């Protein structure tokens, strides 16, 4: 795959919606994903960014901004 030669850091914003965390990436319009917990939201965000950039997920670094109320049983 191609993509950035060096890893870049992207900010992802996750907000609760029912049983899911809905994730957007402000610096990459159109990148949206979701996860049932924080770990899954983080992983799917990394995968979505990598797909948009045409690179491997291992080359993508993200910072997650989890907004909204804490959900019971949600860790990570």
Backbone as CSV, one residue per row, in Angstrom:
resi,resn,N_x,N_y,N_z,CA_x,CA_y,CA_z,C_x,C_y,C_z
1,UNK,0.829,-1.180,0.000,0.000,0.000,0.000,0.871,1.239,0.000
2,UNK,0.288,2.321,-0.445,0.990,3.594,-0.407,0.445,4.423,0.741
3,UNK,0.885,5.662,0.832,0.417,6.535,1.901,1.578,7.319,2.456
4,UNK,1.336,7.968,3.583,2.398,8.782,4.165,3.650,7.964,4.447
5,UNK,4.819,8.555,4.204,6.079,7.869,4.457,6.338,7.735,5.949
6,UNK,5.832,8.683,6.712,5.977,8.619,8.161,4.595,8.646,8.780
7,UNK,4.451,8.047,9.929,3.133,8.045,10.572,2.671,9.462,10.902
8,UNK,1.397,9.700,10.729,0.797,10.966,11.087,-0.215,10.712,12.185
9,UNK,-0.458,11.740,12.977,-1.431,11.610,14.048,-2.718,12.331,13.648
10,UNK,-3.826,11.653,13.817,-5.137,12.203,13.522,-5.981,12.177,14.783
11,UNK,-6.827,13.182,14.930,-7.740,13.243,16.074,-9.083,12.668,15.653
12,UNK,-9.597,11.772,16.471,-10.909,11.184,16.238,-11.806,11.543,17.424
13,UNK,-13.043,11.870,17.131,-14.014,12.226,18.164,-15.073,11.143,18.232
14,UNK,-15.267,10.594,19.439,-16.266,9.532,19.647,-17.342,10.041,20.594
15,UNK,-18.583,9.850,20.200,-19.719,10.254,21.028,-20.672,9.072,21.170
16,UNK,-21.241,8.899,22.362,-22.148,7.774,22.558,-23.459,7.973,21.805
17,UNK,-23.954,6.870,21.259,-25.255,6.853,20.587,-25.868,5.488,20.849
18,UNK,-26.702,5.412,21.876,-27.263,4.120,22.259,-26.169,3.209,22.760
19,UNK,-26.068,2.026,22.172,-25.053,1.045,22.570,-23.731,1.218,21.827
20,UNK,-23.592,2.269,21.062,-22.424,2.445,20.205,-21.683,3.734,20.523
21,UNK,-20.400,3.783,20.141,-19.631,5.011,20.078,-19.541,5.362,18.597
22,UNK,-20.039,6.535,18.207,-19.981,6.996,16.824,-18.747,7.887,16.689
23,UNK,-17.919,7.592,15.702,-16.620,8.255,15.564,-16.548,9.061,14.273
24,UNK,-16.039,10.295,14.388,-15.738,11.124,13.218,-14.279,11.569,13.302
25,UNK,-13.732,11.912,12.153,-12.346,12.376,12.084,-12.376,13.748,11.405
26,UNK,-12.289,14.828,12.195,-12.455,16.175,11.640,-11.498,16.516,10.495
27,UNK,-10.271,16.015,10.531,-9.296,16.354,9.491,-9.490,15.576,8.189
28,UNK,-10.350,14.587,8.210,-10.609,13.785,7.010,-12.116,13.700,6.778
29,UNK,-12.687,14.678,6.097,-14.133,14.673,5.851,-14.582,13.358,5.223
30,UNK,-15.674,12.853,5.719,-16.234,11.606,5.199,-15.798,10.372,5.950
31,UNK,-14.855,10.516,6.874,-14.418,9.359,7.653,-15.281,9.269,8.907
32,UNK,-16.120,8.247,8.919,-17.017,7.975,10.044,-16.982,6.478,10.313
33,UNK,-17.087,6.107,11.556,-17.138,4.694,11.910,-17.803,4.575,13.271
34,UNK,-17.820,3.388,13.822,-18.441,3.174,15.127,-17.845,1.954,15.801
35,UNK,-18.080,1.856,17.091,-17.636,0.702,17.858,-18.540,0.503,19.057
36,UNK,-18.651,-0.730,19.515,-19.508,-1.020,20.667,-18.875,-0.608,21.988
37,UNK,-17.534,-0.462,22.013,-16.844,-0.009,23.213,-15.692,0.887,22.777
38,UNK,-14.994,1.455,23.757,-13.921,2.395,23.428,-12.807,1.745,22.612
39,UNK,-12.422,0.555,22.974,-11.344,-0.126,22.244,-11.741,-0.370,20.793
40,UNK,-12.952,-0.852,20.587,-13.410,-1.110,19.223,-13.536,0.195,18.438
41,UNK,-14.008,1.258,19.088,-14.109,2.557,18.418,-12.724,3.037,17.979
42,UNK,-11.738,2.883,18.844,-10.358,3.283,18.529,-9.819,2.469,17.348
43,UNK,-10.038,1.161,17.379,-9.525,0.291,16.310,-10.206,0.562,14.971
44,UNK,-11.525,0.746,14.993,-12.224,0.999,13.730,-11.876,2.376,13.182
45,UNK,-11.600,3.343,14.079,-11.175,4.668,13.618,-9.832,4.568,12.901
46,UNK,-8.903,3.850,13.493,-7.586,3.672,12.870,-7.728,2.993,11.503
47,UNK,-8.554,1.959,11.427,-8.760,1.256,10.161,-9.403,2.164,9.109
48,UNK,-10.382,2.970,9.531,-11.074,3.859,8.588,-10.111,4.918,8.044
49,UNK,-9.280,5.476,8.912,-8.297,6.470,8.483,-7.304,5.832,7.509
50,UNK,-6.815,4.663,7.845,-5.859,3.970,6.977,-6.472,3.691,5.606
51,UNK,-7.720,3.271,5.590,-8.401,3.002,4.323,-8.500,4.275,3.489
52,UNK,-8.873,5.376,4.122,-9.004,6.648,3.408,-7.650,7.107,2.845
53,UNK,-6.581,6.863,3.603,-5.244,7.291,3.179,-4.557,6.292,2.256
54,UNK,-5.100,5.081,2.170,-4.476,4.056,1.344,-3.178,3.540,1.931
55,UNK,-3.159,3.377,3.252,-1.955,2.914,3.934,-2.320,1.819,4.931
56,UNK,-1.327,1.249,5.577,-1.571,0.235,6.597,-1.986,0.894,7.901
57,UNK,-2.880,0.256,8.637,-3.360,0.796,9.911,-2.221,1.011,10.899
58,UNK,-1.174,0.189,10.804,-0.038,0.329,11.716,0.703,1.651,11.533
59,UNK,0.506,2.297,10.394,1.174,3.570,10.113,0.363,4.766,10.595
60,UNK,-0.816,4.513,11.149,-1.710,5.589,11.580,-1.707,5.678,13.101
61,UNK,-1.484,6.889,13.594,-1.573,7.156,15.022,-2.779,8.058,15.246
62,UNK,-3.577,7.723,16.256,-4.751,8.547,16.533,-4.770,8.972,17.995
63,UNK,-5.397,10.110,18.218,-5.749,10.514,19.571,-7.265,10.524,19.617
64,UNK,-7.812,9.855,20.605,-9.266,9.738,20.727,-9.788,10.755,21.719
65,UNK,-10.860,11.412,21.346,-11.564,12.341,22.215,-12.943,11.733,22.465
66,UNK,-13.092,11.061,23.615,-14.375,10.452,23.958,-15.223,11.499,24.655
67,UNK,-16.342,11.842,24.047,-17.232,12.878,24.575,-18.522,12.252,25.068
68,UNK,-19.229,12.998,25.871,-20.509,12.521,26.359,-20.349,11.733,27.636
69,UNK,-21.441,11.166,28.068,-21.444,10.456,29.354,-20.754,9.103,29.256
70,UNK,-20.182,8.702,30.370,-19.607,7.354,30.477,-20.736,6.345,30.430
71,UNK,-20.488,5.244,29.780,-21.493,4.188,29.716,-21.064,3.067,30.639
72,UNK,-22.004,2.484,31.297,-21.678,1.391,32.209,-21.100,0.217,31.439
73,UNK,-20.075,-0.407,32.029,-19.472,-1.579,31.417,-18.529,-1.255,30.273
74,UNK,-18.245,0.027,30.059,-17.385,0.415,28.965,-16.016,0.773,29.496
75,UNK,-15.003,0.100,29.013,-13.651,0.387,29.475,-12.750,0.615,28.283
76,UNK,-11.537,1.123,28.573,-10.559,1.267,27.513,-10.413,2.667,27.119
